[in-house]
Amino acid sequence: MLSIEQIRPELTWRLRREALYPAEPLHAMEMEEDNHGYHFGAFMDNALVGVVSLFQKDDNWQFRKFAVSDKVQKQGIGTQLLSYIINFVERENGMRLWCNARLSARGFYARYGFTETGEIFHKNGVDYIIMEKDLLSK
């Protein structure tokens, strides 16, 4: 059974590195804005298997560093984490939830009502596109 709970930012770093930036040192996973966000962890059998960080600016919310352990990919963990943060932002009266999506994840986000905005951009060797979900049209 999967449980999702709010966690301290430093608990996200190891999984961020493992899933997203395996060649980077652990200390590189810390972001300055970590201290101003919400961080959620998905736990299976007391092991942290998924993380996501959420940041608010007015009624816009951005999620970043969304990572699921490669050992448990394709088991619905990402889906449950995404649903959790969508519900969290809706309860906080957020109007828009967005992310810089890796191009390889476009289909995943589109299945949950996210639409592509803007141009594809390149950062740290990865191609991204901004995807957003309007939470007013529930």
C-alpha positions in Angstrom: 0.0 0.0 0.0 1.2 3.5 -0.9 1.0 6.4 1.5 1.8 10.0 0.7 2.9 12.6 3.3 4.6 15.9 3.6 8.3 15.5 4.2 11.3 17.8 4.9 13.1 19.0 1.7 16.4 17.1 2.4 14.5 13.8 2.3 13.8 14.4 -1.4 17.5 14.9 -2.4 18.6 11.2 -2.7 15.6 10.2 -4.9 15.9 13.4 -7.0 19.5 12.4 -7.8 18.7 8.7 -8.4 15.8 9.3 -10.8 16.6 12.6 -12.4 20.4 13.5 -12.2 22.3 10.3 -11.5 25.7 11.8 -12.5 25.3 14.8 -10.1 26.6 14.9 -6.5 24.0 14.7 -3.7 24.6 18.3 -2.5 23.7 19.6 -6.0 20.1 18.4 -5.4 19.5 21.1 -2.8 17.6 24.2 -4.2 17.5 27.5 -2.5 13.7 27.6 -2.9 13.4 24.2 -1.1 13.0 26.2 2.1 9.9 28.0 0.8 8.0 25.0 -0.7 6.0 21.9 0.2 7.6 18.5 -0.3 5.7 15.3 -0.5 7.0 11.7 -0.4 5.3 8.5 -1.5 6.1 5.6 0.7 5.8 1.9 0.0 6.7 -0.6 2.8 8.3 2.3 4.7 10.6 3.1 1.7 10.6 6.5 0.0 9.7 5.7 -3.6 8.5 9.0 -5.0 9.0 12.7 -4.3 7.7 16.0 -5.6 8.2 19.6 -4.5 5.5 22.3 -4.8 6.0 26.0 -4.8 3.3 28.8 -4.6 3.4 32.2 -6.2 0.0 33.9 -5.7 -2.6 31.5 -7.1 -0.1 29.8 -9.4 1.7 26.7 -8.2 4.7 25.0 -9.8 5.8 21.5 -9.1 9.4 20.6 -9.6 11.7 17.6 -9.1 9.0 15.0 -9.6 10.7 11.7 -9.3 9.8 8.0 -8.9 12.3 5.4 -8.1 13.2 3.4 -11.2 12.7 0.2 -9.1 8.9 0.9 -9.0 8.2 2.7 -12.2 4.9 1.9 -14.0 3.1 0.9 -10.8 0.9 4.1 -10.5 3.1 5.9 -8.0 3.6 8.9 -10.2 -0.2 9.0 -10.9 -1.0 8.9 -7.2 1.5 11.7 -6.4 0.3 13.9 -9.2 -3.4 13.4 -8.1 -2.3 14.2 -4.5 -0.7 17.5 -5.4 -3.6 18.5 -7.8 -6.0 18.0 -4.9 -3.7 19.8 -2.5 -3.5 22.9 -4.8 -7.2 22.8 -5.3 -7.8 22.8 -1.6 -5.5 25.8 -1.3 -7.6 27.6 -4.0 -4.9 27.5 -6.6 -6.0 28.5 -10.1 -3.1 27.1 -12.1 -0.6 24.2 -11.6 2.4 24.0 -13.9 5.7 22.4 -14.4 8.7 22.3 -16.7 8.0 18.9 -18.2 10.7 16.7 -19.7 9.7 16.0 -23.3 9.6 12.3 -22.4 6.9 13.0 -19.8 4.5 15.0 -22.0 2.1 12.1 -22.6 1.9 11.4 -18.9 0.9 14.9 -18.0 -1.5 15.3 -20.9 -3.4 12.3 -19.6 -4.2 14.3 -16.5 -5.4 17.4 -18.2 -2.1 19.4 -18.6 -1.6 21.3 -21.8 1.6 22.4 -23.5 2.4 26.1 -23.4 5.2 27.9 -25.1 8.3 26.6 -26.8 10.5 23.7 -26.1 13.7 24.7 -24.2 16.9 23.1 -23.3 18.5 23.1 -19.8 21.3 21.0 -18.4 21.3 18.6 -21.3 17.5 18.0 -21.1 14.6 19.2 -23.4 11.6 20.6 -21.6 8.3 22.2 -22.3 6.0 24.1 -19.9 2.8 22.3 -19.2 -0.1 23.6 -17.1 -3.5 22.6 -15.8 -6.2 25.2 -15.3 -7.8 24.3 -12.0 -10.8 26.6 -12.5 -12.3 24.2 -15.1 -12.9 21.3 -12.7 
